[in-house]
Amino acid sequence: MLRGWLEPRQLARRETAFEEAERWILLVRDQDGVSGPVARSFPVRKRAREDRTARVDIEIIKGTAFARGILGA
Amino acid sequence: MSLWRRAGGGADVGPGTLIPASELAEAVAGLAVEDAERVQVVAFAVACAVRDADDGQALPVLADLLVTTSVAVDVNEGTLINLLSAVQYASLLPTDVRAGWKPPAEAVASLVRRGLGSSEALREQAEDLLGALVDEDLADDWLGRDATRDLVDR
């Protein structure tokens, strides 16, 4: 859903970061979620200097997130 | 305590609100490592401060927190995520903001080893951090030369 809020150029810069974030969410799902508070970021690496400020952040402020029951199998 | 506000314990401070470094330093100094929940909240607050503040004032607090938690026998997964993130955020800060700051290498190496020996999600995060430190040419300084050799070439 978050992807839909971004301009195509913003999305293109963060494509690999989104893929890494999704992979992390699935790994966390397989271990029954993670309890907050936690902060985890997926920066754009190995890109031009201007791209290095681009990243995808995940913050879980309270409770357990990404558990299998929420995300499905 | 405002760390709890940031972690959702109250309504008067929203996401993005920065906790002053002095307040974080006080929280780290008074931290009892056996209080796992509290350690996780403090680690979260420090990680956010390193990430969001543009002055690098949270970096010495991060150094203290890394040392404090490195001696804890039991550190929960959320704390490890937050500590690995905090070191990652520090590595992403502009060089002039870091101003020669280095984290305590033994504590960072210990944190990375803990991450590598944990769940797959944590192992990937620890490997990401290792990769970032190598890319930024920080590995020797931030992990120590011997630990870098052990961890990167393992």
Backbone of each chain as ProteinMPNN parsed JSONL, in Angstrom:
{"seq_chain_A": "MLRGWLEPRQLARRETAFEEAERWILLVRDQDGVSGPVARSFPVRKRAREDRTARVDIEIIKGTAFARGILGA", "coords_chain_A": {"N_chain_A": [[0.825, -1.2, 0.0], [1.927, 1.224, 0.833], [3.666, 1.662, -1.235], [2.022, 2.646, -3.215], [1.719, 5.292, -2.575], [3.87, 6.628, -3.435], [5.738, 8.589, -5.819], [6.506, 7.574, -9.199], [9.29, 7.87, -9.66], [10.344, 8.062, -7.102], [9.609, 5.596, -6.15], [11.032, 3.897, -7.848], [13.642, 4.387, -7.03], [13.627, 3.166, -4.593], [13.184, 0.525, -4.975], [14.722, -1.896, -4.546], [15.032, -1.702, -1.818], [12.407, -1.951, -0.879], [11.953, -4.581, -1.659], [13.761, -5.939, -0.006], [12.713, -5.264, 2.489], [10.231, -6.524, 2.38], [11.041, -9.159, 2.266], [12.214, -9.424, 4.782], [9.975, -9.073, 6.421], [8.565, -11.4, 5.819], [10.33, -13.327, 6.794], [10.195, -12.706, 9.502], [7.511, -13.221, 9.916], [7.52, -15.979, 9.694], [8.596, -16.679, 12.079], [6.667, -16.178, 13.872], [6.177, -13.434, 14.225], [7.186, -10.177, 15.564], [7.92, -8.405, 18.551], [7.226, -5.067, 19.513], [8.875, -2.192, 21.085], [10.4, -1.739, 17.909], [12.841, -0.732, 15.501], [13.632, -0.841, 12.137], [15.504, -0.583, 9.243], [15.792, -0.248, 5.676], [18.068, 0.679, 3.756], [18.938, 2.271, 0.621], [21.534, 0.892, -1.017], [24.876, 0.975, -2.403], [24.536, 2.786, -4.503], [24.208, 5.872, -6.362], [25.362, 8.869, -4.714], [23.193, 10.601, -4.083], [21.117, 8.831, -3.914], [21.506, 7.529, -1.568], [20.228, 8.516, 0.58], [17.768, 7.576, 0.394], [15.402, 5.282, 1.657], [13.64, 2.509, 3.146], [11.684, 2.461, 5.951], [10.794, 0.525, 8.788], [8.773, 0.634, 11.555], [7.814, -0.668, 14.596], [5.74, 0.187, 16.994], [4.273, -0.626, 19.198], [3.089, -3.67, 20.684], [2.724, -6.876, 18.924], [3.903, -7.524, 15.685], [3.434, -8.548, 12.25], [2.83, -11.236, 12.538], [1.991, -14.634, 11.695], [-0.782, -15.127, 11.692], [-1.865, -12.69, 11.038], [-0.807, -12.009, 8.576], [-1.359, -14.154, 6.961], [-0.821, -17.367, 5.312]], "CA_chain_A": [[0.0, 0.0, 0.0], [2.819, 2.363, 0.914], [4.233, 1.877, -2.572], [1.076, 3.421, -4.005], [1.784, 6.712, -2.216], [5.11, 7.212, -3.945], [5.871, 8.922, -7.236], [7.269, 6.517, -9.877], [10.743, 8.048, -9.486], [10.65, 7.709, -5.693], [9.444, 4.147, -6.03], [12.14, 3.257, -8.568], [14.855, 4.494, -6.194], [13.495, 2.318, -3.397], [12.708, -0.799, -5.376], [15.432, -2.978, -3.847], [14.762, -1.562, -0.383], [11.098, -2.562, -0.637], [12.083, -6.043, -1.77], [14.428, -6.416, 1.208], [11.765, -5.1, 3.598], [9.225, -7.587, 2.261], [11.696, -10.429, 2.631], [12.372, -9.412, 6.242], [8.638, -9.287, 7.003], [8.233, -12.822, 5.674], [11.162, -14.076, 7.754], [9.622, -12.449, 10.83], [6.235, -13.951, 9.957], [7.803, -17.399, 9.911], [8.954, -16.907, 13.48], [5.515, -15.717, 14.655], [6.127, -11.99, 14.437], [8.188, -9.54, 16.424], [7.282, -7.479, 19.483], [7.794, -3.721, 19.563], [9.218, -1.305, 19.975], [11.6, -1.989, 17.112], [13.069, 0.082, 14.297], [14.463, -1.576, 11.172], [15.514, 0.179, 7.989], [16.365, -0.858, 4.484], [18.567, 1.789, 2.939], [19.398, 1.972, -0.728], [22.998, 0.834, -0.947], [25.64, 0.819, -3.648], [23.945, 3.636, -5.528], [24.775, 7.218, -6.384], [25.298, 9.558, -3.42], [21.855, 11.156, -3.843], [20.203, 7.738, -3.608], [21.81, 6.905, -0.291], [19.309, 8.999, 1.606], [16.493, 6.881, 0.2], [15.333, 4.029, 2.389], [12.318, 2.109, 3.63], [11.742, 2.253, 7.401], [9.702, -0.169, 9.476], [8.764, 0.854, 13.011], [6.722, -1.275, 15.365], [5.743, 0.999, 18.212], [3.666, -1.346, 20.324], [2.457, -4.947, 20.347], [3.438, -7.798, 18.037], [3.551, -7.285, 14.281], [3.847, -9.484, 11.2], [2.625, -12.637, 12.915], [1.38, -15.391, 10.602], [-2.232, -14.989, 11.703], [-2.232, -11.415, 10.432], [-0.372, -11.948, 7.182], [-1.753, -15.339, 6.204], [0.271, -18.332, 5.076]], "C_chain_A": [[0.862, 1.254, 0.0], [3.4, 2.7, -0.455], [3.341, 2.784, -3.42], [1.115, 4.906, -3.708], [2.982, 7.411, -2.853], [5.004, 7.557, -5.42], [6.699, 7.809, -7.896], [8.776, 6.638, -9.655], [11.167, 7.663, -8.066], [10.597, 6.194, -5.52], [10.623, 3.413, -6.681], [13.415, 3.272, -7.727], [14.829, 3.507, -5.043], [13.126, 0.873, -3.709], [13.398, -1.923, -4.596], [15.175, -2.92, -2.345], [13.408, -2.167, -0.023], [11.185, -4.083, -0.688], [12.735, -6.619, -0.506], [13.495, -6.338, 2.417], [10.717, -6.222, 3.567], [9.81, -8.938, 2.67], [11.841, -10.524, 4.148], [11.024, -9.686, 6.926], [8.253, -10.767, 6.933], [9.063, -13.69, 6.619], [10.599, -13.928, 9.165], [8.298, -13.19, 10.987], [6.471, -15.422, 10.293], [8.261, -17.699, 11.333], [7.893, -16.305, 14.404], [5.577, -14.261, 15.051], [7.225, -11.482, 15.343], [7.48, -8.502, 17.288], [8.015, -6.146, 19.528], [8.183, -3.312, 20.961], [10.474, -1.749, 19.245], [11.637, -1.048, 15.901], [14.018, -0.694, 13.396], [14.377, -0.822, 9.856], [16.19, -0.585, 6.874], [16.832, 0.276, 3.572], [18.933, 1.319, 1.535], [20.915, 2.021, -0.697], [23.605, 0.703, -2.338], [24.997, 1.597, -4.794], [24.657, 4.985, -5.492], [24.539, 7.894, -5.038], [23.88, 10.036, -3.102], [20.857, 10.058, -3.448], [20.393, 7.193, -2.195], [20.94, 7.441, 0.842], [17.968, 8.278, 1.503], [16.501, 5.574, 0.968], [13.866, 3.721, 2.704], [12.478, 1.801, 5.117], [10.542, 1.443, 7.871], [9.843, 0.142, 10.953], [7.565, 0.15, 13.609], [6.756, -0.592, 16.721], [5.275, 0.179, 19.41], [3.073, -2.665, 19.836], [3.319, -5.793, 19.423], [2.962, -7.582, 16.605], [4.063, -8.421, 13.408], [3.744, -10.949, 11.636], [1.845, -13.329, 11.803], [-0.134, -15.194, 10.53], [-2.717, -13.713, 11.033], [-1.944, -11.434, 8.937], [-0.868, -13.114, 6.33], [-0.565, -16.207, 5.92], [1.204, -17.879, 3.981]], "O_chain_A": [[0.588, 2.216, -0.718], [3.6, 3.867, -0.79], [3.823, 3.578, -4.228], [0.605, 5.707, -4.492], [3.09, 8.636, -2.813], [4.279, 6.909, -6.174], [7.508, 7.168, -7.226], [9.462, 5.631, -9.481], [12.202, 7.03, -7.857], [11.428, 5.598, -4.835], [11.14, 2.439, -6.135], [14.171, 2.301, -7.71], [15.875, 3.064, -4.57], [12.797, 0.098, -2.811], [12.73, -2.801, -4.049], [15.108, -3.952, -1.679], [13.271, -2.819, 1.013], [10.578, -4.782, 0.122], [12.311, -7.658, 0.0], [13.485, -7.232, 3.263], [10.369, -6.791, 4.602], [9.155, -9.746, 3.33], [11.616, -11.585, 4.731], [10.954, -10.443, 7.894], [7.685, -11.314, 7.879], [8.562, -14.667, 7.176], [10.534, -14.894, 9.926], [7.999, -13.721, 12.057], [5.729, -16.027, 11.067], [8.304, -18.86, 11.738], [8.17, -15.967, 15.555], [5.076, -13.887, 16.112], [8.072, -12.236, 15.822], [6.568, -7.811, 16.834], [9.244, -6.091, 19.576], [7.86, -4.006, 21.925], [11.481, -2.091, 19.864], [10.605, -0.638, 15.368], [15.075, -1.149, 13.834], [13.286, -0.466, 9.411], [17.039, -1.447, 7.1], [16.08, 0.764, 2.728], [19.198, 0.141, 1.298], [21.509, 3.055, -0.392], [22.926, 0.365, -3.308], [24.929, 1.11, -5.922], [25.576, 5.206, -4.704], [23.618, 7.528, -4.308], [23.418, 9.889, -1.971], [19.881, 10.317, -2.744], [19.533, 6.475, -1.684], [20.923, 6.878, 1.936], [17.136, 8.358, 2.407], [17.487, 4.837, 0.938], [12.984, 4.566, 2.546], [13.31, 0.978, 5.498], [9.419, 1.648, 7.41], [10.907, -0.061, 11.538], [6.432, 0.354, 13.173], [7.693, -0.775, 17.498], [5.828, 0.289, 20.504], [2.608, -2.758, 18.7], [4.482, -5.478, 19.17], [1.762, -7.472, 16.35], [4.986, -9.15, 13.772], [4.492, -11.798, 11.151], [1.118, -12.676, 11.054], [-0.702, -15.105, 9.442], [-3.836, -13.654, 10.523], [-2.734, -10.939, 8.133], [-0.799, -13.057, 5.102], [0.569, -15.85, 6.239], [2.168, -18.576, 3.664]]}, "seq_chain_B": "MSLWRRAGGGADVGPGTLIPASELAEAVAGLAVEDAERVQVVAFAVACAVRDADDGQALPVLADLLVTTSVAVDVNEGTLINLLSAVQYASLLPTDVRAGWKPPAEAVASLVRRGLGSSEALREQAEDLLGALVDEDLADDWLGRDATRDLVDR", "coords_chain_B": {"N_chain_B": [[7.809, 8.859, 31.994], [9.535, 9.994, 29.212], [10.583, 8.305, 27.262], [8.863, 6.235, 27.188], [6.645, 7.505, 26.175], [7.415, 7.896, 23.524], [7.464, 5.307, 22.75], [4.863, 4.619, 22.574], [3.493, 4.801, 24.93], [2.01, 6.961, 25.7], [0.1, 9.875, 24.694], [1.052, 12.334, 24.023], [3.35, 12.795, 22.57], [4.284, 12.458, 19.292], [5.083, 10.187, 16.529], [8.369, 10.582, 15.327], [9.131, 12.552, 17.032], [11.855, 13.867, 18.713], [13.903, 12.638, 21.28], [15.782, 14.287, 23.707], [19.371, 14.033, 23.694], [20.581, 14.112, 26.177], [18.654, 13.168, 27.896], [18.381, 10.586, 26.978], [20.915, 9.635, 27.593], [20.825, 9.635, 30.345], [18.89, 7.682, 30.745], [20.202, 5.417, 29.761], [22.352, 5.265, 31.503], [21.066, 4.57, 33.838], [20.193, 2.044, 33.392], [19.036, -1.236, 33.964], [20.257, -4.236, 33.089], [18.925, -6.631, 33.253], [16.289, -6.057, 33.001], [14.552, -6.686, 30.543], [12.497, -5.669, 28.906], [12.564, -2.948, 29.31], [15.166, -2.381, 28.441], [14.866, -2.882, 25.731], [13.112, -0.825, 24.972], [14.668, 1.447, 25.49], [16.775, 0.97, 23.732], [15.414, 1.161, 21.338], [14.645, 3.867, 21.391], [17.151, 5.109, 21.349], [18.131, 4.211, 18.877], [16.302, 5.482, 17.146], [16.929, 8.131, 17.701], [19.575, 8.326, 16.801], [19.133, 7.883, 14.121], [17.347, 9.976, 13.362], [18.188, 12.487, 14.332], [20.154, 15.263, 13.322], [22.568, 15.98, 14.296], [24.323, 14.232, 15.493], [24.487, 13.863, 18.219], [23.52, 11.763, 19.67], [25.281, 9.729, 19.386], [27.446, 9.183, 21.321], [25.835, 8.189, 23.346], [24.808, 5.919, 22.197], [27.184, 4.446, 22.07], [27.668, 3.967, 24.813], [25.4, 2.452, 25.401], [25.819, 0.201, 23.815], [28.027, -0.953, 25.078], [26.969, -1.444, 27.628], [24.905, -3.31, 27.046], [26.364, -5.343, 25.948], [27.436, -6.858, 27.94], [25.32, -8.128, 28.985], [23.711, -11.147, 29.758], [21.409, -12.185, 28.65], [19.709, -11.013, 25.946], [16.918, -9.666, 24.371], [15.163, -10.37, 21.232], [14.025, -8.08, 20.019], [15.557, -6.03, 21.115], [18.061, -6.637, 20.032], [17.522, -6.212, 17.303], [17.047, -3.448, 17.369], [19.529, -2.463, 18.275], [21.314, -3.317, 16.264], [20.185, -1.878, 14.176], [20.646, 0.716, 15.107], [23.447, 0.933, 14.97], [23.721, 0.636, 12.246], [22.362, 2.955, 11.375], [24.094, 4.861, 12.374], [26.291, 4.381, 10.755], [25.396, 5.363, 8.405], [25.29, 8.053, 8.67], [26.389, 11.335, 7.683], [29.899, 11.897, 7.131], [30.938, 14.222, 8.329], [29.157, 14.686, 10.373], [29.495, 12.451, 11.978], [32.08, 12.925, 12.72], [34.579, 11.644, 13.295], [33.815, 9.877, 15.228], [33.76, 6.68, 16.771], [32.316, 3.512, 17.37], [32.446, 1.363, 20.333], [34.567, -1.179, 19.586], [34.73, -3.9, 20.394], [32.248, -4.33, 21.54], [30.542, -3.901, 19.371], [31.346, -5.968, 17.676], [30.618, -8.123, 19.26], [27.845, -7.767, 19.319], [27.218, -8.162, 16.597], [27.985, -10.824, 16.334], [26.142, -12.018, 18.042], [23.803, -11.459, 16.634], [24.269, -12.916, 14.276], [24.138, -15.446, 15.282], [21.497, -15.874, 15.811], [17.967, -15.811, 15.025], [16.805, -16.295, 11.588], [15.981, -13.865, 10.494], [17.319, -12.003, 12.079], [19.91, -12.797, 11.571], [20.198, -12.107, 8.887], [19.989, -9.355, 9.134], [22.272, -8.769, 10.617], [24.185, -9.572, 8.794], [23.682, -7.753, 6.754], [24.479, -5.429, 8.042], [27.204, -5.936, 8.399], [27.985, -5.976, 5.692], [27.414, -3.32, 5.017], [29.227, -1.945, 6.634], [31.614, -2.786, 5.543], [31.333, -1.777, 2.929], [31.325, 0.954, 3.489], [33.828, 1.289, 4.33], [34.387, 1.043, 7.042], [34.722, -1.128, 8.612], [37.129, -2.193, 9.843], [37.691, -0.221, 11.756], [35.348, -0.102, 13.275], [34.709, -2.642, 14.077], [37.033, -3.792, 14.795], [40.184, -5.091, 13.771], [40.82, -7.864, 13.876], [38.357, -9.056, 14.495], [36.92, -8.262, 12.269], [38.193, -9.716, 10.274], [37.56, -12.312, 11.127], [34.72, -12.263, 11.042], [33.893, -11.273, 8.517], [35.254, -12.876, 6.739], [34.308, -15.361, 7.336]], "CA_chain_B": [[9.122, 8.92, 31.325], [9.206, 10.273, 27.821], [10.916, 7.183, 26.384], [7.635, 5.457, 27.046], [5.753, 8.244, 25.281], [7.844, 7.62, 22.156], [7.162, 3.907, 22.461], [3.425, 4.42, 22.539], [2.929, 4.79, 26.276], [1.236, 8.167, 25.953], [-0.387, 10.453, 23.451], [1.474, 13.717, 23.816], [4.495, 12.881, 21.665], [4.0, 11.638, 18.125], [6.236, 9.631, 15.836], [9.28, 11.595, 14.799], [9.573, 13.444, 18.097], [13.178, 13.479, 19.169], [14.198, 12.696, 22.705], [17.108, 14.894, 23.842], [20.452, 13.084, 23.978], [20.859, 14.102, 27.62], [17.651, 12.298, 28.512], [18.751, 9.215, 26.602], [22.126, 9.272, 28.352], [20.353, 9.349, 31.705], [18.186, 6.39, 30.701], [21.201, 4.347, 29.576], [23.148, 5.182, 32.74], [20.274, 3.929, 34.888], [19.593, 0.824, 32.843], [19.319, -2.542, 34.568], [20.227, -5.089, 31.889], [17.992, -7.762, 33.409], [14.946, -5.583, 32.666], [14.619, -6.826, 29.084], [11.528, -4.809, 28.234], [13.084, -1.584, 29.406], [16.347, -2.301, 27.581], [14.39, -2.798, 24.348], [12.558, 0.519, 24.741], [15.784, 2.397, 25.443], [17.502, 0.712, 22.48], [14.568, 1.729, 20.276], [14.737, 5.334, 21.453], [18.501, 5.509, 20.913], [18.204, 3.988, 17.424], [15.546, 6.554, 16.477], [17.662, 9.395, 17.871], [20.737, 8.297, 15.888], [18.603, 7.98, 12.758], [16.573, 11.176, 13.041], [18.842, 13.755, 14.676], [21.196, 15.547, 12.327], [23.737, 16.553, 14.974], [25.2, 13.176, 15.991], [24.627, 13.912, 19.687], [23.13, 10.483, 20.281], [26.314, 8.71, 19.155], [28.068, 8.72, 22.567], [24.837, 7.411, 24.088], [24.817, 4.599, 21.555], [28.408, 3.749, 22.503], [27.435, 3.492, 26.185], [24.381, 1.396, 25.368], [26.444, -1.012, 23.25], [28.869, -1.551, 26.124], [26.07, -1.938, 28.679], [24.178, -4.506, 26.631], [27.291, -6.42, 25.546], [27.724, -7.718, 29.094], [24.088, -8.803, 29.405], [23.677, -12.559, 29.36], [20.226, -12.428, 27.841], [19.181, -9.82, 25.281], [15.831, -10.182, 23.538], [15.29, -10.147, 19.79], [13.717, -6.69, 19.693], [16.722, -5.219, 21.471], [19.115, -6.877, 19.029], [17.123, -5.498, 16.074], [17.246, -2.01, 17.575], [20.958, -2.149, 18.374], [21.887, -3.455, 14.919], [19.697, -0.723, 13.409], [21.311, 1.942, 15.58], [24.802, 0.964, 14.404], [23.535, 0.884, 10.815], [22.048, 4.379, 11.192], [25.324, 5.629, 12.625], [27.174, 4.227, 9.594], [24.819, 6.115, 7.287], [25.398, 9.499, 8.919], [27.488, 11.975, 6.947], [31.186, 11.847, 7.826], [31.144, 15.409, 9.179], [28.312, 14.536, 11.576], [30.171, 11.458, 12.847], [33.245, 13.662, 13.239], [35.607, 10.743, 13.84], [33.265, 8.98, 16.254], [33.805, 5.231, 16.517], [31.686, 2.764, 18.467], [33.364, 0.416, 20.969], [34.659, -2.26, 18.598], [34.412, -5.214, 20.981], [30.8, -4.411, 21.748], [29.891, -4.047, 18.062], [31.632, -7.332, 17.209], [29.79, -9.028, 20.07], [26.469, -7.603, 18.835], [27.103, -8.814, 15.287], [28.037, -12.282, 16.564], [24.833, -12.409, 18.594], [22.844, -11.423, 15.521], [24.553, -14.027, 13.355], [23.784, -16.702, 15.938], [20.077, -15.834, 16.195], [16.994, -16.217, 13.998], [17.217, -15.944, 10.225], [15.753, -12.428, 10.283], [18.423, -11.286, 12.721], [21.155, -13.135, 10.875], [20.259, -11.269, 7.675], [20.253, -7.964, 9.532], [23.687, -8.682, 10.999], [24.976, -9.653, 7.552], [23.512, -6.45, 6.083], [25.326, -4.446, 8.729], [28.593, -6.236, 8.027], [28.168, -5.514, 4.309], [27.423, -1.85, 5.014], [30.486, -1.472, 7.237], [32.681, -3.015, 4.547], [31.118, -0.805, 1.839], [31.67, 2.307, 3.961], [35.234, 1.255, 4.779], [34.374, 1.28, 8.488], [34.754, -2.406, 9.324], [38.291, -2.328, 10.734], [37.579, 0.722, 12.877], [34.143, -0.283, 14.098], [34.641, -4.017, 14.596], [38.373, -4.255, 15.137], [40.742, -5.788, 12.607], [40.707, -9.323, 14.021], [36.939, -9.43, 14.398], [36.523, -8.085, 10.865], [38.695, -10.876, 9.53], [36.752, -13.482, 11.524], [33.306, -12.158, 10.682], [33.682, -11.065, 7.082], [35.809, -14.0, 5.969], [33.912, -16.647, 7.931]], "C_chain_B": [[8.893, 9.038, 29.834], [9.639, 9.172, 26.86], [9.685, 6.332, 26.151], [6.641, 6.175, 26.15], [6.097, 7.904, 23.846], [7.466, 6.199, 21.756], [5.673, 3.611, 22.578], [2.768, 4.406, 23.898], [2.113, 6.025, 26.603], [0.904, 8.84, 24.648], [0.225, 11.806, 23.123], [2.693, 13.877, 22.915], [4.256, 11.931, 20.495], [5.248, 11.06, 17.514], [7.097, 10.757, 15.267], [9.756, 12.57, 15.858], [10.906, 12.97, 18.642], [13.304, 13.622, 20.676], [15.593, 13.284, 22.844], [18.159, 13.857, 24.241], [20.739, 13.001, 25.473], [19.888, 13.173, 28.352], [17.941, 10.831, 28.202], [19.949, 8.737, 27.417], [21.754, 8.887, 29.781], [19.69, 7.968, 31.765], [19.176, 5.233, 30.581], [21.997, 4.159, 30.864], [22.393, 4.422, 33.832], [19.703, 2.584, 34.479], [20.018, -0.429, 33.614], [19.17, -3.575, 33.454], [19.278, -6.277, 32.016], [16.547, -7.359, 33.098], [14.833, -5.525, 31.134], [13.689, -5.866, 28.345], [12.029, -3.368, 28.179], [14.302, -1.388, 28.473], [15.912, -2.154, 26.12], [13.858, -1.402, 24.025], [13.688, 1.545, 24.613], [16.568, 2.214, 24.131], [16.73, 1.277, 21.286], [14.724, 3.25, 20.222], [16.107, 5.815, 20.967], [18.639, 5.332, 19.392], [17.485, 5.11, 16.675], [16.293, 7.88, 16.558], [18.875, 9.445, 16.933], [20.251, 8.512, 14.454], [18.067, 9.381, 12.431], [17.251, 12.499, 13.379], [19.965, 14.011, 13.687], [22.475, 16.095, 12.964], [24.693, 15.51, 15.554], [25.332, 13.126, 17.51], [24.242, 12.603, 20.376], [24.236, 9.428, 20.152], [27.034, 8.27, 20.444], [27.11, 7.882, 23.42], [24.762, 5.998, 23.514], [26.041, 3.795, 22.002], [28.218, 3.169, 23.907], [26.447, 2.325, 26.21], [24.961, 0.084, 24.822], [27.294, -1.717, 24.301], [27.991, -2.181, 27.208], [25.423, -3.263, 28.278], [25.117, -5.656, 26.27], [27.607, -7.351, 26.716], [26.473, -8.456, 29.579], [24.078, -10.23, 28.889], [22.542, -12.798, 28.364], [19.716, -11.111, 27.255], [18.098, -10.282, 24.316], [15.973, -9.753, 22.074], [15.046, -8.689, 19.406], [14.889, -5.772, 20.003], [17.832, -5.398, 20.438], [18.785, -6.168, 17.71], [17.438, -4.011, 16.226], [18.727, -1.634, 17.63], [21.639, -2.264, 17.004], [21.454, -2.277, 14.048], [20.447, 0.542, 13.809], [22.725, 2.056, 15.001], [24.72, 1.235, 12.896], [23.254, 2.375, 10.563], [23.298, 5.24, 11.389], [26.242, 5.56, 11.401], [26.683, 5.039, 8.399], [24.917, 7.623, 7.478], [26.536, 10.087, 8.087], [28.761, 11.987, 7.793], [31.369, 13.044, 8.754], [30.276, 15.359, 10.435], [28.956, 13.522, 12.529], [31.43, 12.054, 13.462], [34.252, 12.744, 13.94], [35.103, 9.802, 14.916], [33.405, 7.524, 15.821], [33.093, 4.533, 17.665], [32.72, 1.857, 19.129], [33.407, -0.885, 20.165], [34.28, -3.625, 19.18], [32.912, -5.406, 21.136], [30.069, -4.582, 20.421], [30.119, -5.467, 17.532], [30.769, -8.343, 17.958], [28.328, -8.977, 19.615], [26.272, -8.332, 17.505], [27.124, -10.335, 15.454], [26.708, -12.785, 17.125], [23.789, -12.46, 17.487], [23.021, -12.617, 14.598], [24.142, -15.374, 13.94], [22.319, -16.788, 16.316], [19.187, -16.316, 15.051], [17.477, -15.773, 12.614], [17.053, -14.441, 9.956], [16.889, -11.609, 10.891], [19.746, -11.558, 12.022], [21.303, -12.277, 9.608], [20.575, -9.824, 8.027], [21.727, -7.782, 9.898], [24.574, -8.742, 9.756], [24.873, -8.355, 6.75], [24.432, -5.407, 6.705], [26.797, -4.679, 8.384], [28.904, -5.709, 6.623], [28.269, -3.999, 4.242], [28.734, -1.316, 5.577], [31.654, -1.677, 6.27], [32.556, -1.987, 3.421], [31.584, 0.59, 2.231], [33.116, 2.398, 4.449], [35.354, 1.542, 6.283], [34.669, 0.001, 9.284], [35.933, -2.512, 10.291], [38.162, -1.448, 11.966], [36.433, 0.376, 13.818], [34.029, -1.68, 14.687], [35.973, -4.458, 15.191], [38.879, -5.132, 14.003], [40.559, -7.313, 12.703], [39.259, -9.786, 13.856], [36.453, -9.293, 12.961], [36.953, -9.292, 10.057], [37.837, -12.108, 9.846], [35.348, -13.431, 10.932], [33.084, -12.055, 9.17], [34.158, -12.266, 6.284], [35.323, -15.358, 6.455], [33.3, -17.576, 6.885]], "O_chain_B": [[8.134, 8.259, 29.256], [9.12, 9.101, 25.746], [9.484, 5.78, 25.069], [5.873, 5.529, 25.437], [5.209, 7.65, 23.032], [7.187, 5.918, 20.59], [5.281, 2.448, 22.671], [1.6, 4.036, 24.015], [1.569, 6.118, 27.703], [1.38, 8.416, 23.595], [-0.049, 12.37, 22.064], [3.03, 14.999, 22.536], [4.05, 10.734, 20.694], [6.358, 11.398, 17.926], [6.579, 11.763, 14.784], [10.687, 13.338, 15.617], [11.062, 11.8, 18.993], [12.861, 14.61, 21.262], [16.513, 12.827, 22.165], [17.886, 12.935, 25.01], [21.099, 11.938, 25.979], [20.261, 12.486, 29.303], [17.771, 9.955, 29.05], [19.996, 7.594, 27.87], [22.298, 7.939, 30.347], [19.9, 7.198, 32.701], [19.01, 4.195, 31.223], [22.282, 3.031, 31.268], [22.997, 3.723, 34.646], [18.823, 2.048, 35.153], [21.201, -0.645, 33.876], [18.072, -3.767, 32.931], [18.873, -6.862, 31.012], [15.681, -8.221, 32.95], [14.993, -4.47, 30.52], [14.041, -5.32, 27.299], [11.931, -2.681, 27.162], [14.432, -0.359, 27.811], [16.515, -1.394, 25.362], [14.116, -0.863, 22.949], [13.66, 2.404, 23.731], [16.971, 3.193, 23.502], [17.323, 1.804, 20.344], [14.908, 3.835, 19.155], [16.201, 6.815, 20.255], [19.191, 6.194, 18.708], [18.0, 5.627, 15.684], [16.295, 8.659, 15.605], [19.165, 10.486, 16.342], [20.878, 9.231, 13.676], [18.312, 9.903, 11.344], [16.929, 13.526, 12.782], [20.65, 13.08, 13.262], [23.353, 16.608, 12.271], [25.761, 15.864, 16.054], [26.196, 12.422, 18.033], [24.602, 12.372, 21.53], [24.136, 8.353, 20.742], [27.215, 7.068, 20.64], [27.538, 6.972, 24.131], [24.667, 5.016, 24.25], [25.936, 2.601, 22.279], [28.566, 2.015, 24.158], [26.631, 1.348, 26.936], [24.634, -1.0, 25.305], [27.277, -2.944, 24.397], [28.238, -3.304, 27.648], [25.393, -4.214, 29.059], [24.709, -6.817, 26.285], [28.001, -8.499, 26.509], [26.55, -9.302, 30.471], [24.398, -10.487, 27.729], [22.698, -13.515, 27.376], [19.337, -10.202, 27.995], [18.328, -11.196, 23.523], [16.788, -8.896, 21.733], [15.764, -8.129, 18.578], [15.18, -4.847, 19.245], [18.465, -4.428, 20.021], [19.669, -5.59, 17.077], [18.018, -3.393, 15.333], [19.129, -0.602, 17.092], [22.443, -1.409, 16.632], [22.25, -1.741, 13.278], [20.836, 1.34, 12.957], [23.149, 3.137, 14.592], [25.54, 1.967, 12.342], [23.83, 2.979, 9.657], [23.523, 6.212, 10.669], [26.891, 6.545, 11.048], [27.455, 5.362, 7.495], [24.655, 8.386, 6.548], [27.529, 9.411, 7.819], [28.702, 12.077, 9.019], [31.902, 12.895, 9.854], [30.64, 15.939, 11.458], [28.958, 13.72, 13.744], [31.797, 11.723, 14.589], [34.714, 13.04, 15.042], [35.874, 9.013, 15.461], [33.196, 7.184, 14.657], [33.254, 4.928, 18.82], [33.772, 1.603, 18.542], [32.41, -1.601, 20.074], [33.589, -4.41, 18.531], [32.376, -6.489, 20.897], [29.088, -5.322, 20.345], [29.2, -6.093, 17.004], [30.256, -9.295, 17.371], [27.658, -10.006, 19.536], [25.279, -9.034, 17.316], [26.369, -11.047, 14.792], [26.214, -13.842, 16.732], [22.99, -13.393, 17.416], [22.048, -13.251, 14.19], [23.839, -16.317, 13.209], [21.929, -17.683, 17.067], [19.602, -17.124, 14.22], [18.418, -14.99, 12.485], [17.878, -13.828, 9.28], [17.362, -10.643, 10.291], [20.593, -10.673, 11.895], [22.39, -11.789, 9.3], [21.327, -9.15, 7.322], [22.35, -6.782, 9.542], [25.589, -8.049, 9.675], [25.848, -7.911, 6.144], [25.072, -4.617, 6.01], [27.538, -3.735, 8.113], [29.938, -5.083, 6.393], [29.095, -3.453, 3.51], [29.289, -0.348, 5.057], [32.563, -0.85, 6.191], [33.551, -1.393, 3.006], [32.16, 1.317, 1.421], [33.564, 3.445, 4.917], [36.296, 2.196, 6.731], [34.846, 0.057, 10.501], [35.744, -2.887, 11.448], [38.481, -1.867, 13.079], [36.55, 0.549, 15.032], [33.334, -1.883, 15.682], [36.027, -5.389, 15.995], [38.103, -5.832, 13.353], [40.188, -7.963, 11.725], [38.976, -10.771, 13.173], [35.665, -10.112, 12.488], [36.185, -9.828, 9.258], [37.44, -12.847, 8.945], [34.849, -14.419, 10.393], [32.181, -12.69, 8.625], [33.55, -12.636, 5.28], [35.851, -16.392, 6.044], [32.911, -18.699, 7.208]]}, "name": "protein", "num_of_chains": 2, "seq": "MLRGWLEPRQLARRETAFEEAERWILLVRDQDGVSGPVARSFPVRKRAREDRTARVDIEIIKGTAFARGILGAMSLWRRAGGGADVGPGTLIPASELAEAVAGLAVEDAERVQVVAFAVACAVRDADDGQALPVLADLLVTTSVAVDVNEGTLINLLSAVQYASLLPTDVRAGWKPPAEAVASLVRRGLGSSEALREQAEDLLGALVDEDLADDWLGRDATRDLVDR"}
